[in-house]
Amino acid sequence: MQNQKPVLHILVVGFHHKKGCQVEFSYPPLVDGTEGKSECPSGWKYLPTLALPDGSHNFSNDFVCFNLPSLTDPEQSVYGISCYRQIALEEVKIRTADLTRSTVQKSVCTLLSLPIYGYVEVKLSLIAQAFFEQGDFSSTDILVKAYEQLNACLTSLEPQEIGSTRLHFVGVPLRDLLLKWRHKILILFKLLLLQKRVVCFGSPVHPTCALILGIASLHPELISKGFQQVACVKTSRPMSPMPTFSTPVEEQIGDATPSPFKLSPAIPKILTEQEPDAEQQEPLVTGRDADELIDGDGRSIASAKEAHLDETVSSSPSSASSMEAPGPGNPRPAAGPTLHRDTSVDTIASNFSSLYAIEPSEWGAPLRIFHEGQLCLPYISLPYMDLLTDPSVKGYIIGASNVLFQHKRQLADVMIDVETAIIDVLDVDTKREIQLSTEDLRFVDFVVRHVQTPKEDAEGSETWIRDQLYGYMVALLKTSLNADGSKEIEHFNTHFMGAFKATRCYGDWLERTGGGAVPAFEGLVGGHPFAGTLSVADMKLRIAQTMQNSESGRKLNQAVTNTSRAVGGALTTAKGAFSSWWTSFTAPPQGGQLAQTADHHPPDTSEPTSGEENSPGDHSGTESESPEATLSTPEAKHIIPTAELSTQPATNSVVEIGREAELLDRGGGRTPAIGGTGTDTGSNVPRCLS
């Protein structure tokens, strides 16, 4: 594919009320010799289901990233980006007979020879907007011009003007992902190295695609040079979603990507306005000594250059929800007593800056994670489910929106709910392997806190984030060369290191580097760059991570939430019942009852009712009893002061709950449960609390 254009095809996929999803237009035609309508090659038979994802009718717009195997090279993939739109039928100016519904659902899609999803996404959005606004879907001249201009724009770039990796990172919301997933980002980063079966699900599709591509972008040069075979697999049986090849093609890894290109000033405005600037990310000063690190208590400390200055540090979070950046009106609290590490700050800063200063080519980057049956499909539709069960497919990370993928739990080792940010590990061994060590938690906490308060010079920017993970990767590979059982191996989780060293990608790396004989590693000290003495803050981070990421922790959180709701509801019910009961005593008689009370004497009874003796409206009954008499009553053990509801002094304003119950019993009444209302038969005394 070296001689192919960056943009291979541009097409329109629509939803037909009888035929379902179908290609309505393609340029150049997907099948040679056709008009480019309703035609798909057999190897891309289900391409329309990728461009129009399941559940898309619930949204007015969406973006979908997907990968396809090349039709000409069994060792090369094709990368797709689809811009979905749904508009009301009234907005279509020229309607055809096939438009029978109240809404119109279509996608404008491009197939690329380079995995530059985000770079094309913004331009494709402008193209789709112009295509829909013209109101005539039969007029496709704008798409043909866009195809030519996109290729002219990309092929005019020069390698020295923009780095290839920067071109691939445009549009990946790395900071947003880190703020949402926090420490789980490192779990997903390490999970990708284990080459497991990972299923991500969510709707709309774009957040799922962004998560998968964002995690892949954290691995050094993985997208730019390690994405050639993300959709390639030689199935054990003929399968309609996959093309067949009669003759094998020699492996082309690492050099199949065309050179980066230079922007042409002659490109029309539709393709240049709102274009994401690849240089908008803050530049990173390589080898700087001003990096902020954290001590054993999880607090940020100044670097070697700023060690002589007074510093303000933030307290370590006890949970992920407390890891919020202080606002303008909330200054950082003063630092308390801390537990320092064994290693000095100068040593840590020097070691860490030296890790990401090593060039990727010096240690054999990228790791071939997606190679020999390991797939990366940011989105797949239901017809591709059978592909996952083929014996030739060893592992994958996929995105899906169809609910059936959630129920096929036998297809996954790990299920990820993108909307709720929950990682559900179904395999027991995998659960042990992806546990973060104390050193890992320190590292990711350090990264998250800098992202919350980014600096203009570099710290907290997306380039800075990638450099931190780059340094982590270098330290991980260097430490993997140590003997099993060493202390340095434990810093990265012994179970993880054992599983990682057994993967195909690690074995391939050892083979390519001569057993890990990397000259750049000779001057590096093995181990985790954030290793140190255990502190109280480390325990807080461990508890927070366990409560959020483990199944038992989530159940406990849910139980606490439900219990607090139940207790709060019970207290509200009890308060409401008591207020209703008290109001029934304090309310004046209705209508003529008040006049009757004033004109006639109360009936002479041998035993007064509870309403006559204890009604707050008749203070004579309350004042006639002395406090000593009240306290001497055995039933009057629980008294509730109600001074704010009575005109009498607080010392005499009491309600004798036990006495009321006794008087009700004498009158033949029953005491209802909390919250009960009404009156007893034959008595006008309201029910009270027992």
C-alpha positions as CSV (number, residue, x, y, z in Angstrom):
1,M,0.0,0.0,0.0
2,Q,3.0,2.2,-0.2
3,N,1.9,3.7,-3.5
4,Q,-1.7,4.1,-2.6
5,K,-3.3,7.4,-1.7
6,P,-4.0,8.2,1.9
7,V,-7.7,8.4,1.3
8,L,-8.7,5.2,-0.6
9,H,-12.5,5.8,-0.9
10,I,-15.2,8.1,0.2
11,L,-18.7,6.7,0.4
12,V,-22.2,7.3,1.7
13,V,-24.0,4.6,3.7
14,G,-27.8,4.9,4.2
15,F,-30.5,3.0,6.0
16,H,-33.2,1.7,3.6
17,H,-36.5,0.7,5.1
18,K,-36.5,-2.6,3.3
19,K,-32.9,-3.4,2.5
20,G,-31.4,-2.1,5.8
21,C,-27.9,-0.6,5.7
22,Q,-26.4,-0.3,2.2
23,V,-23.8,1.7,0.3
24,E,-25.5,4.4,-1.7
25,F,-22.4,6.0,-3.2
26,S,-18.7,5.3,-3.4
27,Y,-15.9,7.1,-5.1
28,P,-13.8,5.5,-6.5
29,P,-16.3,2.5,-6.8
30,L,-15.6,-0.2,-4.2
31,V,-16.1,-2.8,-7.0
32,D,-14.4,-2.0,-10.3
33,G,-16.7,-1.6,-13.2
34,T,-19.7,-0.6,-11.2
35,E,-21.4,2.7,-10.6
36,G,-20.5,2.6,-6.9
37,K,-24.0,2.0,-5.7
38,S,-25.2,-0.8,-3.5
39,E,-22.0,-2.7,-4.2
40,C,-19.6,-4.1,-1.6
41,P,-16.6,-6.5,-2.1
42,S,-17.2,-9.9,-0.5
43,G,-14.4,-9.3,2.0
44,W,-16.2,-6.0,3.1
45,K,-19.7,-7.4,2.9
46,Y,-20.6,-6.0,6.3
47,L,-19.0,-2.6,5.8
48,P,-22.4,-0.8,5.9
49,T,-23.1,-2.2,9.4
50,L,-19.8,-0.6,10.6
51,A,-20.6,2.8,9.2
52,L,-24.1,2.8,10.6
53,P,-23.7,1.3,14.0
54,D,-26.3,-0.6,16.1
55,G,-28.4,1.9,18.1
56,S,-27.5,4.9,16.0
57,H,-31.1,5.7,15.6
58,N,-31.1,6.9,19.2
59,F,-28.7,9.8,18.4
60,S,-28.6,12.6,16.0
61,N,-24.9,12.3,15.3
62,D,-22.0,10.0,16.1
63,F,-18.5,9.1,14.9
64,V,-17.3,5.6,14.3
65,C,-13.7,4.3,13.9
66,F,-13.3,0.8,12.5
67,N,-10.7,-1.3,10.8
68,L,-10.9,-3.7,7.9
69,P,-8.5,-6.1,6.3
70,S,-7.0,-5.0,3.0
71,L,-8.4,-6.6,-0.1
72,T,-5.0,-6.8,-1.8
73,D,-2.5,-7.4,1.0
74,P,-3.1,-10.0,3.8
75,E,-0.6,-8.2,6.0
76,Q,-2.1,-4.8,5.8
77,S,-5.3,-3.2,7.3
78,V,-7.6,-0.4,6.1
79,Y,-8.8,2.2,8.5
80,G,-12.3,3.7,8.4
81,I,-13.9,6.8,9.9
82,S,-17.6,7.3,9.6
83,C,-19.6,10.5,10.3
84,Y,-23.2,9.6,11.1
85,R,-26.1,12.1,10.9
86,Q,-29.8,11.8,11.5
87,I,-32.1,14.6,10.3
88,A,-35.8,15.1,10.0
89,L,-37.4,14.4,6.7
90,E,-38.6,17.9,6.4
91,E,-35.0,19.1,6.1
92,V,-34.6,17.2,2.8
93,K,-35.3,19.5,-0.1
94,I,-35.5,16.8,-2.8
95,R,-37.2,13.7,-1.6
96,T,-37.2,10.3,-3.3
97,A,-39.5,7.4,-3.1
98,D,-37.3,5.4,-0.8
99,L,-37.6,8.1,2.0
100,T,-40.6,6.7,3.8
101,R,-39.7,7.5,7.4
102,S,-39.9,10.6,9.4
103,T,-36.1,10.8,9.8
104,V,-33.2,10.2,7.4
105,Q,-30.1,8.2,8.6
106,K,-26.9,8.4,6.6
107,S,-23.2,8.3,7.2
108,V,-20.4,9.9,5.2
109,C,-17.4,7.5,5.4
110,T,-13.8,7.5,4.3
111,L,-11.4,4.5,4.0
112,L,-7.8,5.3,4.7
113,S,-4.4,3.7,4.2
114,L,-3.1,5.5,7.4
115,P,-4.6,5.3,10.9
116,I,-5.1,9.1,11.2
117,Y,-8.7,8.9,12.5
118,G,-8.8,12.1,14.4
119,Y,-7.1,14.2,11.7
120,V,-9.7,13.1,9.1
121,E,-12.6,13.2,11.5
122,V,-12.7,17.0,11.8
123,K,-12.5,17.5,8.0
124,L,-15.1,14.7,7.4
125,S,-17.5,16.4,9.8
126,L,-17.4,19.6,7.6
127,I,-17.9,17.5,4.5
128,A,-20.9,15.7,6.0
129,Q,-22.4,19.0,7.2
130,A,-22.2,20.5,3.7
131,F,-23.6,17.3,2.1
132,F,-26.6,17.3,4.4
133,E,-27.3,21.0,4.2
134,Q,-27.6,20.9,0.4
135,G,-30.8,18.8,0.9
136,D,-30.2,16.7,-2.2
137,F,-28.5,13.3,-1.5
138,S,-28.3,12.5,-5.2
139,S,-25.9,15.4,-5.7
140,T,-22.5,13.8,-4.9
141,D,-20.2,16.2,-6.6
142,I,-19.2,17.7,-3.3
143,L,-18.0,14.3,-2.1
144,V,-15.8,13.7,-5.3
145,K,-14.2,17.1,-4.8
146,A,-13.6,16.4,-1.1
147,Y,-11.9,13.1,-2.0
148,E,-9.5,14.9,-4.3
149,Q,-8.8,17.7,-2.0
150,L,-8.2,15.5,1.0
151,N,-5.6,13.5,-0.9
152,A,-4.0,16.7,-2.2
153,C,-3.9,18.0,1.4
154,L,-2.2,14.9,2.8
155,T,0.2,14.1,0.0
156,S,1.7,17.6,0.1
157,L,3.0,17.3,3.6
158,E,6.8,17.0,4.2
159,P,8.2,14.7,6.9
160,Q,10.3,17.5,8.4
161,E,7.3,19.8,8.9
162,I,5.2,17.5,11.1
163,G,6.1,14.3,12.8
164,S,4.3,11.2,11.9
165,T,3.3,10.4,15.5
166,R,1.9,13.8,16.0
167,L,-0.3,13.3,13.0
168,H,-1.7,10.1,14.4
169,F,-2.5,11.7,17.8
170,V,-4.7,14.5,16.6
171,G,-8.2,14.3,17.9
172,V,-7.5,11.7,20.7
173,P,-9.0,13.2,23.9
174,L,-6.2,11.9,26.2
175,R,-6.6,14.4,29.1
176,D,-10.4,13.8,29.2
177,L,-9.8,10.0,29.3
178,L,-7.3,10.3,32.1
179,L,-9.6,12.6,34.2
180,K,-12.5,10.1,33.8
181,W,-10.7,6.8,34.2
182,R,-7.9,8.0,36.6
183,H,-5.9,5.1,38.0
184,K,-7.8,2.7,35.7
185,I,-5.9,4.2,32.7
186,L,-2.8,2.4,33.9
187,I,-4.8,-0.9,34.3
188,L,-5.9,-0.6,30.7
189,F,-2.4,0.3,29.6
190,K,-1.0,-2.9,31.2
191,L,-3.9,-4.9,30.0
192,L,-3.1,-4.2,26.4
193,L,0.4,-5.7,27.0
194,L,-1.1,-9.0,28.1
195,Q,-2.9,-9.5,24.8
196,K,-6.1,-10.7,26.4
197,R,-9.7,-10.8,25.0
198,V,-11.2,-7.4,25.9
199,V,-14.7,-6.2,25.0
200,C,-15.6,-2.6,25.4
201,F,-19.3,-1.7,25.0
202,G,-21.2,1.6,25.0
203,S,-23.6,3.7,23.0
204,P,-23.0,6.1,21.3
205,V,-19.9,4.6,19.7
206,H,-17.5,7.5,19.7
207,P,-16.5,7.3,23.4
208,T,-15.7,3.6,23.0
209,C,-13.5,4.2,19.9
210,A,-11.8,7.1,21.7
211,L,-11.0,5.0,24.7
212,I,-9.5,2.1,22.6
213,L,-7.5,4.5,20.4
214,G,-6.5,6.6,23.4
215,I,-5.0,3.6,25.3
216,A,-3.2,2.5,22.1
217,S,-1.7,5.9,21.6
218,L,0.0,5.7,25.0
219,H,2.1,2.8,23.8
220,P,5.2,4.2,22.0
221,E,4.7,4.3,18.2
222,L,2.0,1.6,18.4
223,I,-0.5,3.5,16.2
224,S,2.1,4.9,13.8
225,K,4.1,1.8,13.2
226,G,2.3,-1.1,14.9
227,F,-1.2,-0.9,13.4
228,Q,-0.6,-2.7,10.1
229,Q,-2.2,-6.0,11.1
230,V,-4.9,-4.8,13.5
231,A,-7.6,-6.4,11.3
232,C,-5.6,-9.2,9.7
233,V,-6.1,-12.8,10.5
234,K,-6.1,-15.9,8.4
235,T,-9.2,-17.7,9.6
236,S,-9.3,-21.5,9.9
237,R,-12.4,-21.6,7.6
238,P,-13.8,-19.4,4.9
239,M,-15.7,-16.5,6.5
240,S,-17.7,-13.8,4.7
241,P,-16.4,-10.8,6.7
242,M,-12.8,-11.7,5.8
243,P,-11.2,-11.6,2.3
244,T,-9.4,-14.7,0.9
245,F,-6.0,-14.6,-0.8
246,S,-4.6,-17.2,-3.2
247,T,-0.9,-16.3,-2.7
248,P,0.8,-15.1,0.5
249,V,2.5,-11.8,0.5
250,E,5.8,-11.3,2.3
251,E,5.5,-9.6,5.7
252,Q,5.8,-5.8,5.6
253,I,6.0,-4.5,9.1
254,G,7.2,-1.0,10.2
255,D,7.9,0.4,6.7
256,A,4.5,0.1,5.1
257,T,3.3,3.5,6.3
258,P,3.6,6.3,3.7
259,S,5.6,9.3,4.6
260,P,3.8,12.2,6.4
261,F,2.6,14.9,4.2
262,K,2.6,18.7,3.9
263,L,-0.4,20.9,3.9
264,S,-1.1,22.7,0.6
265,P,-2.1,26.4,0.8
266,A,-4.4,25.9,-2.2
267,I,-6.9,23.7,-0.2
268,P,-10.4,25.3,-0.1
269,K,-11.8,26.7,3.1
270,I,-14.1,23.8,3.8
271,L,-11.2,21.5,4.5
272,T,-9.0,24.0,6.4
273,E,-11.3,25.9,8.7
274,Q,-11.6,24.4,12.2
275,E,-8.7,22.2,11.4
276,P,-7.0,20.8,14.6
277,D,-3.5,22.2,14.9
278,A,-1.1,19.4,15.5
279,E,1.2,21.9,17.2
280,Q,-1.4,23.0,19.7
281,Q,-0.1,20.6,22.3
282,E,2.5,22.2,24.6
283,P,6.0,21.3,23.6
284,L,8.0,19.1,25.9
285,V,11.4,20.1,27.1
286,T,13.3,16.8,26.9
287,G,15.6,16.2,29.8
288,R,14.3,18.9,32.0
289,D,15.1,18.8,35.7
290,A,12.0,20.7,36.7
291,D,9.6,17.7,36.8
292,E,7.4,17.5,39.9
293,L,7.4,14.2,41.7
294,I,5.6,12.8,44.7
295,D,7.0,11.7,48.0
296,G,5.9,8.6,50.0
297,D,2.8,10.5,51.2
298,G,1.5,11.0,47.7
299,R,2.1,14.8,47.8
300,S,3.8,16.8,45.0
301,I,7.2,18.2,45.7
302,A,9.4,20.5,43.8
303,S,12.1,19.2,41.5
304,A,15.9,19.5,42.0
305,K,16.0,23.0,40.5
306,E,13.2,24.3,42.9
307,A,14.1,22.4,46.0
308,H,15.3,25.6,47.7
309,L,11.9,27.2,47.4
310,D,9.0,27.0,49.8
311,E,6.4,24.6,48.4
312,T,2.7,24.1,49.0
313,V,1.5,20.5,48.6
314,S,-2.0,19.0,48.4
315,S,-3.0,16.2,50.8
316,S,-3.2,12.7,49.4
317,P,-6.7,11.6,48.3
318,S,-8.5,9.0,50.3
319,S,-10.7,8.1,47.4
320,A,-10.9,8.8,43.6
321,S,-13.7,11.2,44.2
322,S,-11.5,13.4,46.4
323,M,-8.8,13.7,43.7
324,E,-10.1,17.1,42.6
325,A,-7.9,20.0,41.8
326,P,-8.2,23.0,44.1
327,G,-10.1,25.9,42.6
328,P,-9.1,29.6,42.6
329,G,-10.9,30.1,45.9
330,N,-9.6,26.8,47.4
331,P,-5.8,27.1,48.0
332,R,-3.8,24.0,48.6
333,P,-3.6,23.1,52.3
334,A,-0.3,23.4,54.1
335,A,1.9,20.3,54.1
336,G,1.8,18.1,57.2
337,P,4.3,15.6,58.4
338,T,5.3,13.3,55.6
339,L,7.1,9.9,55.3
340,H,10.0,10.3,52.8
341,R,11.3,7.7,50.5
342,D,14.6,5.9,50.7
343,T,15.6,7.3,47.3
344,S,16.4,11.0,47.1
345,V,14.3,13.3,45.0
346,D,17.3,14.1,42.8
347,T,17.9,10.4,42.0
348,I,14.2,9.8,41.1
349,A,14.0,13.0,38.9
350,S,17.2,12.1,37.1
351,N,16.2,8.5,36.5
352,F,12.7,9.3,35.3
353,S,13.8,12.0,32.9
354,S,16.5,9.7,31.4
355,L,13.8,7.0,30.7
356,Y,11.8,9.0,28.2
357,A,14.9,10.6,26.7
358,I,15.7,7.3,25.0
359,E,14.7,7.2,21.4
360,P,12.1,4.5,20.5
361,S,14.3,3.0,17.8
362,E,17.0,2.3,20.3
363,W,15.0,-0.2,22.3
364,G,12.9,-1.8,19.5
365,A,9.6,0.1,19.7
366,P,6.9,-0.5,19.1
367,L,6.0,-3.8,20.7
368,R,4.0,-5.9,18.2
369,I,0.9,-6.2,20.3
370,F,-1.5,-6.5,17.3
371,H,0.3,-9.2,15.3
372,E,-0.3,-12.8,14.3
373,G,-4.0,-13.1,15.2
374,Q,-4.2,-10.2,17.8
375,L,-6.9,-7.8,16.7
376,C,-7.7,-4.2,17.5
377,L,-11.2,-3.2,16.2
378,P,-12.5,0.0,17.7
379,Y,-15.9,-0.9,16.6
380,I,-17.5,-4.1,15.2
381,S,-21.1,-5.0,14.4
382,L,-23.0,-8.2,15.2
383,P,-22.1,-10.1,12.0
384,Y,-18.4,-10.0,13.1
385,M,-19.1,-12.0,16.3
386,D,-18.3,-15.3,14.7
387,L,-14.9,-14.0,13.8
388,L,-14.0,-13.7,17.5
389,T,-14.6,-17.5,18.0
390,D,-12.2,-18.5,15.2
391,P,-9.2,-20.5,16.5
392,S,-6.8,-18.3,14.6
393,V,-7.9,-15.3,16.7
394,K,-5.7,-15.3,19.8
395,G,-6.8,-12.1,21.4
396,Y,-8.4,-8.7,20.8
397,I,-9.7,-5.5,22.1
398,I,-12.9,-4.5,20.4
399,G,-15.7,-2.0,20.8
400,A,-19.4,-2.8,20.4
401,S,-22.8,-1.2,20.9
402,N,-25.0,-4.2,20.4
403,V,-26.3,-5.5,23.8
404,L,-25.7,-9.1,22.7
405,F,-21.9,-8.6,23.1
406,Q,-22.5,-8.0,26.8
407,H,-24.3,-11.3,27.2
408,K,-21.6,-13.3,25.3
409,R,-19.3,-13.3,28.3
410,Q,-17.5,-16.4,27.1
411,L,-16.0,-14.2,24.4
412,A,-14.1,-12.1,26.8
413,D,-11.6,-12.1,29.7
414,V,-12.4,-8.5,30.5
415,M,-15.6,-6.6,29.9
416,I,-15.4,-2.8,30.0
417,D,-18.5,-0.5,30.4
418,V,-17.4,2.7,28.8
419,E,-20.3,4.8,30.1
420,T,-19.8,3.9,33.8
421,A,-16.0,3.3,33.6
422,I,-16.3,-0.2,35.1
423,I,-13.7,-2.8,34.3
424,D,-15.3,-6.3,34.9
425,V,-12.6,-9.0,34.9
426,L,-14.1,-12.4,34.2
427,D,-10.9,-14.4,34.4
428,V,-9.4,-15.1,37.8
429,D,-5.8,-15.1,36.6
430,T,-6.2,-11.9,34.7
431,K,-7.7,-10.3,37.9
432,R,-4.4,-11.0,39.7
433,E,-2.3,-9.9,36.8
434,I,-3.8,-6.4,36.4
435,Q,-3.7,-5.4,40.0
436,L,-1.7,-2.2,40.4
437,S,1.2,-2.3,42.8
438,T,1.8,0.4,45.4
439,E,4.5,1.9,43.1
440,D,2.0,1.9,40.2
441,L,-0.6,3.7,42.3
442,R,1.9,6.4,43.3
443,F,2.8,6.8,39.6
444,V,-0.7,7.2,38.3
445,D,-1.7,9.4,41.2
446,F,1.2,11.7,40.3
447,V,0.1,11.8,36.6
448,V,-3.6,12.5,37.5
449,R,-2.8,15.3,39.8
450,H,-0.7,17.1,37.2
451,V,-3.4,16.6,34.6
452,Q,-5.9,18.3,36.9
453,T,-3.7,21.4,37.1
454,P,-1.8,21.5,33.8
455,K,1.0,24.0,33.2
456,E,1.6,26.0,30.1
457,D,5.2,24.9,29.7
458,A,4.5,21.1,29.6
459,E,3.3,19.4,32.8
460,G,-0.2,18.0,32.5
461,S,-0.4,18.4,28.7
462,E,-1.1,15.4,26.4
463,T,2.5,15.3,25.2
464,W,3.7,15.3,28.9
465,I,1.2,12.4,29.7
466,R,2.6,10.3,26.8
467,D,6.1,11.0,28.0
468,Q,5.3,9.7,31.5
469,L,3.8,6.5,30.1
470,Y,6.8,6.2,27.7
471,G,9.2,6.4,30.6
472,Y,7.1,3.8,32.5
473,M,7.3,1.5,29.5
474,V,11.0,1.8,29.3
475,A,11.4,1.0,33.0
476,L,9.0,-1.9,32.7
477,L,11.1,-3.5,29.8
478,K,14.4,-2.8,31.6
479,T,13.1,-4.4,34.8
480,S,11.7,-7.5,32.9
481,L,15.3,-8.5,32.2
482,N,15.9,-9.0,35.9
483,A,15.7,-12.5,37.4
484,D,12.4,-13.7,38.5
485,G,11.7,-13.1,42.2
486,S,13.8,-10.0,42.4
487,K,12.4,-7.0,44.4
488,E,12.3,-4.9,41.2
489,I,10.0,-7.4,39.6
490,E,7.5,-7.0,42.5
491,H,7.3,-3.3,41.9
492,F,5.3,-4.0,38.7
493,N,3.3,-6.9,40.2
494,T,4.9,-10.3,40.0
495,H,1.8,-11.9,38.5
496,F,1.7,-9.3,35.7
497,M,5.4,-9.6,34.9
498,G,5.1,-13.4,34.7
499,A,2.1,-13.1,32.3
500,F,3.7,-10.3,30.3
501,K,6.9,-12.3,29.8
502,A,4.9,-15.2,28.4
503,T,3.1,-13.1,25.7
504,R,3.9,-13.3,22.0
505,C,4.7,-9.6,21.9
506,Y,7.4,-9.9,24.6
507,G,8.9,-13.0,23.0
508,D,9.1,-11.1,19.7
509,W,10.7,-8.1,21.4
510,L,13.4,-10.4,22.9
511,E,14.0,-12.0,19.6
512,R,14.4,-8.6,17.8
513,T,16.7,-7.2,20.5
514,G,18.9,-10.2,20.9
515,G,17.5,-11.2,24.3
516,G,17.0,-7.6,25.5
517,A,20.6,-6.6,24.8
518,V,19.7,-2.9,24.3
519,P,22.7,-0.6,24.6
520,A,20.5,2.3,25.8
521,F,19.5,0.1,28.8
522,E,23.1,-0.3,30.1
523,G,23.2,2.9,32.1
524,L,19.7,2.5,33.5
525,V,18.9,1.2,37.0
526,G,16.2,-1.5,37.0
527,G,13.1,-1.1,39.0
528,H,10.1,1.1,39.3
529,P,10.9,4.9,39.2
530,F,8.4,5.5,42.0
531,A,9.7,2.8,44.4
532,G,10.1,3.8,48.0
533,T,9.1,3.3,51.6
534,L,5.4,2.5,52.3
535,S,3.4,5.4,53.8
536,V,0.0,6.1,55.1
537,A,-0.9,7.8,51.8
538,D,0.0,4.6,50.0
539,M,-2.6,2.7,52.1
540,K,-5.2,5.3,51.3
541,L,-4.5,4.9,47.6
542,R,-4.7,1.1,47.9
543,I,-8.0,1.3,49.7
544,A,-9.5,3.7,47.2
545,Q,-8.3,1.6,44.2
546,T,-9.8,-1.6,45.8
547,M,-13.1,0.0,46.6
548,Q,-13.5,1.3,43.1
549,N,-12.1,-1.5,40.9
550,S,-12.9,-4.7,42.7
551,E,-16.2,-6.5,42.6
552,S,-16.4,-6.7,46.4
553,G,-15.6,-3.0,46.7
554,R,-18.3,-2.1,44.3
555,K,-20.8,-4.3,46.2
556,L,-19.8,-2.6,49.4
557,N,-20.2,0.8,47.9
558,Q,-23.6,-0.1,46.6
559,A,-24.6,-1.6,50.0
560,V,-23.5,1.6,51.8
561,T,-25.4,3.7,49.3
562,N,-28.6,1.6,49.6
563,T,-28.3,1.6,53.4
564,S,-27.9,5.3,53.6
565,R,-30.9,5.8,51.4
566,A,-32.9,3.3,53.5
567,V,-31.8,5.0,56.8
568,G,-32.5,8.4,55.4
569,G,-35.9,7.3,54.2
570,A,-36.8,5.8,57.6
571,L,-35.7,8.9,59.4
572,T,-37.8,11.0,57.0
573,T,-40.8,8.8,57.5
574,A,-40.5,8.8,61.3
575,K,-40.1,12.6,61.3
576,G,-43.1,13.0,59.1
577,A,-45.2,10.6,61.3
578,F,-44.2,12.4,64.5
579,S,-45.0,15.8,62.9
580,S,-48.4,14.6,61.8
581,W,-49.1,13.2,65.2
582,W,-48.0,16.3,67.0
583,T,-50.1,18.5,64.6
584,S,-53.2,16.5,65.4
585,F,-52.7,17.5,69.1
586,T,-51.9,21.1,68.5
587,A,-54.6,21.8,65.9
588,P,-57.7,23.7,67.2
589,P,-61.1,22.0,67.1
590,Q,-62.9,22.3,63.8
591,G,-66.0,24.6,63.2
592,G,-68.8,24.3,65.8
593,Q,-66.7,22.2,68.2
594,L,-64.9,25.3,69.4
595,A,-68.2,27.0,70.2
596,Q,-69.6,23.9,71.8
597,T,-66.6,23.7,74.1
598,A,-67.1,27.3,75.2
599,D,-70.9,26.9,75.9
600,H,-71.0,23.5,77.5
601,H,-69.1,21.7,80.2
602,P,-67.2,18.6,79.2
603,P,-69.0,15.3,80.0
604,D,-68.4,13.8,83.4
605,T,-66.5,10.5,83.0
606,S,-65.0,8.3,85.5
607,E,-61.7,8.3,83.6
608,P,-60.6,11.1,81.3
609,T,-59.5,10.3,77.8
610,S,-56.0,10.9,76.6
611,G,-57.1,13.8,74.5
612,E,-58.6,15.6,77.5
613,E,-55.6,15.0,79.8
614,N,-52.7,15.6,77.4
615,S,-54.0,17.9,74.8
616,P,-51.5,20.9,74.5
617,G,-54.6,23.0,73.7
618,D,-55.7,22.6,77.4
619,H,-52.7,23.7,79.5
620,S,-54.4,23.1,82.8
621,G,-53.9,19.4,82.5
622,T,-50.2,19.7,81.8
623,E,-49.6,22.4,84.4
624,S,-51.5,20.5,87.1
625,E,-48.8,17.8,87.2
626,S,-45.5,18.7,88.9
627,P,-42.2,17.7,87.3
628,E,-41.7,15.2,90.1
629,A,-44.9,13.5,89.4
630,T,-44.0,13.3,85.7
631,L,-40.6,11.8,86.4
632,S,-42.0,9.3,88.9
633,T,-44.2,7.7,86.3
634,P,-42.5,4.4,85.1
635,E,-43.8,4.8,81.6
636,A,-42.4,8.3,81.1
637,K,-38.8,7.2,80.4
638,H,-38.5,8.7,76.9
639,I,-39.3,12.4,76.7
640,I,-39.0,14.6,73.6
641,P,-38.5,18.3,74.3
642,T,-40.6,20.4,72.1
643,A,-40.0,23.9,73.4
644,E,-40.0,25.3,69.9
645,L,-43.6,24.1,69.4
646,S,-45.1,25.2,72.7
647,T,-45.8,28.5,74.3
648,Q,-44.8,27.1,77.8
649,P,-41.3,27.0,79.1
650,A,-39.1,24.2,77.8
651,T,-39.0,22.5,81.3
652,N,-42.7,21.8,81.2
653,S,-43.1,21.2,77.4
654,V,-42.7,17.4,77.2
655,V,-44.7,14.7,75.5
656,E,-44.9,11.5,77.5
657,I,-44.9,8.8,74.8
658,G,-45.1,5.9,77.3
659,R,-48.0,7.6,79.2
660,E,-49.9,8.1,76.0
661,A,-49.6,4.5,75.1
662,E,-50.9,3.5,78.6
663,L,-53.9,5.7,78.3
664,L,-54.7,4.4,74.9
665,D,-54.5,0.9,76.2
666,R,-56.9,1.7,79.0
667,G,-59.4,3.1,76.4
668,G,-59.2,-0.1,74.3
669,G,-57.2,1.5,71.5
670,R,-54.1,0.0,69.7
671,T,-50.8,1.7,69.0
672,P,-49.9,1.6,65.3
673,A,-46.5,1.2,63.8
674,I,-44.3,4.2,62.9
675,G,-46.0,6.3,60.3
676,G,-49.5,5.0,61.0
677,T,-52.5,7.4,60.8
678,G,-56.1,7.4,61.7
679,T,-58.1,6.9,65.0
680,D,-59.1,3.9,67.1
681,T,-62.7,2.6,66.8
682,G,-65.0,4.4,69.3
683,S,-62.5,7.0,70.2
684,N,-61.5,10.3,68.7
685,V,-58.0,10.1,70.0
686,P,-55.4,10.0,67.2
687,R,-52.9,7.1,67.1
688,C,-49.4,8.0,68.5
689,L,-45.9,6.7,68.4
690,S,-45.1,3.8,70.7
